[in-house]
Amino acid sequence: MKKFIVILLGIACAITLVFGNVHWKEQIESSVNSSSAAKRNAEDRTEEEKLLSYASNWPKESKRLYEKKLQEKKPFTILFAGSKAMAANENGWPVEVKEQLADVYGDTVTVKVKQFDLNSMEFVQQNKQQVLIKEKADMIILEPFTLADNGEVNIKDSFDNIRRIIQDVKESKNDTTFILQPPHPLYQATYYPQQVEDLKNFAKENKLAYLDHWTAWPDPNSEEMLSLLAEDRESVNANGHELWAEAIEEFLIEGSAKQ
């Protein structure tokens, strides 16, 4: 009987040692996993804070939505839209900007470009808003056909068309943020600069963000302006598109993020 009790105690002791060792290993693994998870979370927070700092110039609504998208691991979509002044099909500024945004924001931002050889009245009459709606963009940087409207559409109708475009898009996706930007300057233009100034005032009155890249260009009445325009003096050359791209990048990429 005594031997039997001793054997039982030995077995119990062995079982206790085995389970104790297993429990100890589980505790170690749990601690390591918790530490790794905490490290990953801290790294994710640091990366998120860095990306948000690059977006510090964005409208507050866009920043909030971008932060939400980061937490959900979903891309934030930026759409550049406007007239043929963008020269998106001829290696204009959208090409350079798209590359820079990819370098800085990686796959957290998706960039799309839509160019239309239309003025604002033709755009609305042809219901091209549906093209923008289809993209489901979170931010639309719109060049609202100001140069294409010059001499073709009066300013009041131009603004009505902008309102219609924004209204239709936001009815489909209410959290889309619009940023207006003018086309490029022209050399010694007469009425066009006033149209652009009116566009800037329109944006302010309607509480729309305005990307004023004209501050980066030389005086439109100076000879220096000619070095940024093509021979027709109506469109922008490679140097002009590079300047235009840099101005947009400075707005969309704050600080040392630009590569």
C-alpha positions in Angstrom: 0.0 0.0 0.0 2.8 2.3 1.0 4.6 1.6 -2.3 1.4 2.3 -4.2 1.0 5.7 -2.5 4.6 6.6 -3.3 4.0 5.7 -7.0 0.9 7.8 -7.1 2.7 10.7 -5.6 5.5 10.3 -8.1 3.0 10.2 -11.0 1.2 13.3 -9.6 4.5 15.1 -9.2 5.5 14.3 -12.8 2.1 15.4 -14.1 2.4 18.7 -12.1 5.9 19.2 -13.6 4.7 18.6 -17.1 1.7 20.8 -16.9 3.7 23.5 -15.1 6.3 23.4 -17.9 3.5 23.7 -20.5 1.9 26.5 -18.7 5.2 28.3 -18.3 5.8 28.0 -22.1 2.4 29.3 -22.8 3.0 32.2 -20.5 6.3 33.0 -22.3 4.7 32.7 -25.7 1.8 34.9 -24.6 4.1 37.5 -23.3 6.2 37.4 -26.5 3.1 37.7 -28.6 1.7 40.5 -26.5 5.1 42.3 -26.8 5.2 41.8 -30.6 1.6 43.0 -31.0 2.3 46.0 -28.8 5.4 46.8 -30.9 3.4 46.4 -34.2 0.7 48.6 -32.8 3.2 51.3 -31.8 4.9 51.1 -35.2 1.5 51.4 -36.9 0.6 54.4 -34.8 4.0 56.0 -35.6 3.5 55.4 -39.3 0.0 56.7 -39.2 1.1 59.9 -37.4 3.8 60.4 -40.0 1.4 60.0 -42.9 -1.1 62.4 -41.3 1.6 65.0 -40.8 2.4 64.9 -44.5 -1.3 65.6 -45.1 -1.4 68.6 -42.7 -2.4 71.0 -45.5 -5.4 69.0 -46.5 -8.9 70.2 -45.7 -9.8 69.0 -42.2 -12.6 66.8 -43.6 -10.1 65.1 -45.8 -7.7 64.6 -43.0 -10.3 63.0 -40.8 -11.4 60.7 -43.6 -7.8 59.8 -44.4 -7.2 58.9 -40.7 -10.3 56.7 -40.7 -9.1 55.0 -43.9 -5.7 54.4 -42.4 -7.2 52.7 -39.4 -9.5 50.6 -41.7 -6.5 49.7 -43.9 -8.3 51.1 -46.9 -6.9 53.5 -49.6 -7.9 57.1 -49.7 -8.8 58.1 -53.3 -7.7 61.4 -54.8 -9.1 62.4 -58.2 -7.6 65.1 -60.4 -10.2 66.4 -62.8 -10.4 69.3 -65.3 -9.9 70.5 -68.8 -7.3 69.7 -71.4 -5.1 72.4 -69.7 -4.0 69.6 -67.4 -2.3 67.9 -70.4 -2.8 64.6 -68.6 -2.5 62.7 -71.8 0.8 64.4 -72.8 2.8 63.9 -69.6 1.6 67.0 -67.9 1.8 67.8 -64.2 -0.6 64.9 -63.1 2.0 62.3 -64.1 4.7 63.9 -61.9 2.3 64.4 -59.0 0.9 60.9 -59.1 4.4 59.5 -58.9 5.3 61.7 -55.9 2.2 60.8 -54.0 2.9 57.1 -54.6 6.5 57.6 -53.2 5.3 59.3 -50.1 1.9 57.8 -49.2 2.4 54.3 -50.8 -0.7 52.2 -51.1 -2.6 54.3 -48.5 -3.5 56.7 -51.3 -4.9 56.0 -54.8 -4.6 58.7 -57.5 -6.8 58.9 -60.5 -7.0 61.5 -63.3 -9.9 62.5 -65.6 -9.4 65.1 -68.3 -12.2 66.5 -70.5 -11.9 68.5 -73.7 -14.9 70.5 -72.8 -15.9 73.8 -71.2 -18.0 73.8 -68.0 -21.3 74.2 -69.8 -20.6 71.3 -72.2 -19.5 69.2 -69.2 -22.8 69.7 -67.3 -25.0 69.4 -70.4 -23.4 66.1 -71.3 -23.8 65.0 -67.6 -20.1 64.2 -67.3 -20.5 64.4 -63.5 -21.4 60.7 -63.8 -17.7 60.0 -64.7 -16.6 61.7 -61.5 -19.3 60.0 -59.4 -18.2 56.6 -60.7 -14.7 57.1 -59.3 -16.1 57.3 -55.7 -13.2 59.7 -54.8 -12.6 60.9 -51.3 -11.0 64.1 -52.6 -11.5 65.8 -55.9 -9.0 68.5 -57.0 -11.0 70.2 -59.7 -9.8 72.6 -62.4 -13.2 73.9 -63.2 -12.7 74.6 -66.9 -11.9 78.3 -66.2 -9.7 78.7 -69.2 -11.9 76.6 -71.5 -14.8 78.9 -70.4 -12.9 82.1 -71.3 -14.8 83.8 -74.0 -17.3 80.9 -74.2 -19.3 80.8 -70.9 -20.1 83.8 -68.8 -18.8 83.8 -65.2 -22.2 83.4 -63.6 -22.9 80.3 -65.6 -19.5 79.0 -64.9 -20.1 79.2 -61.2 -23.6 77.6 -61.5 -21.9 74.7 -63.4 -19.3 74.3 -60.6 -22.1 74.2 -58.0 -24.0 71.6 -60.1 -20.9 69.4 -60.4 -20.2 69.5 -56.7 -23.9 69.0 -55.8 -24.3 65.9 -58.0 -21.1 64.3 -56.8 -21.9 64.9 -53.1 -25.4 63.5 -53.5 -23.8 60.2 -54.4 -20.9 60.4 -51.9 -21.4 63.1 -49.3 -18.0 62.8 -47.7 -16.2 63.7 -50.9 -14.2 66.9 -50.4 -13.6 69.3 -53.3 -10.6 71.5 -53.8 -10.7 74.1 -56.6 -7.6 75.1 -58.5 -7.2 77.5 -61.4 -5.6 76.5 -64.8 -2.2 78.0 -65.5 -1.6 81.7 -66.0 -1.3 83.3 -69.5 1.1 85.9 -70.8 -0.3 89.4 -70.7 -3.9 88.2 -70.7 -6.6 90.9 -70.2 -9.8 89.4 -68.8 -8.6 85.9 -67.8 -6.8 87.0 -64.6 -10.0 88.6 -63.4 -11.8 85.3 -64.0 -9.3 83.5 -61.9 -9.6 86.1 -59.1 -13.4 85.7 -59.3 -12.9 81.9 -59.0 -10.8 82.4 -55.9 -13.5 84.6 -54.3 -16.1 82.1 -55.3 -14.3 79.3 -53.4 -14.0 81.5 -50.4 -17.6 82.5 -50.4 -18.7 78.9 -50.8 -16.3 77.6 -48.1 -14.4 75.5 -50.7 -10.7 74.9 -50.4 -8.7 76.7 -53.1 -5.2 75.5 -54.3 -3.7 78.8 -55.3 -0.7 77.6 -57.4 -0.5 81.0 -59.2 1.6 82.3 -56.3 4.4 80.0 -57.5 4.4 81.4 -61.1 6.3 84.5 -62.2 4.4 87.7 -63.0 2.2 86.8 -66.0 3.0 90.1 -67.6 6.8 89.5 -67.4 9.0 88.0 -70.1 9.8 85.2 -67.7 6.3 83.8 -68.1 7.0 83.0 -71.7 9.7 80.5 -70.7 6.9 78.4 -69.1 4.5 78.4 -72.1 4.5 76.5 -75.3 4.9 78.3 -78.6 1.2 78.9 -78.9 1.3 80.8 -75.6 -1.9 79.1 -74.6 -0.6 75.9 -73.2 2.2 75.0 -70.7 5.5 73.6 -71.7 7.5 71.0 -69.8 9.0 73.6 -67.5 5.6 75.0 -66.7 4.2 71.6 -65.9 7.1 70.9 -63.6 6.5 74.2 -61.7 2.8 73.4 -61.6 3.4 69.9 -60.3 5.8 71.2 -57.5 3.1 73.7 -56.3 0.5 70.9 -56.0 3.0 68.6 -54.3 3.8 71.2 -51.8 0.1 71.4 -50.9 -0.5 67.7 -50.8 2.8 66.7 -49.2 3.9 68.8 -46.2 7.5 69.1 -45.1 10.3 66.6 -45.8 8.0 63.9 -47.1 8.6 65.0 -50.7 11.2 62.6 -52.2 
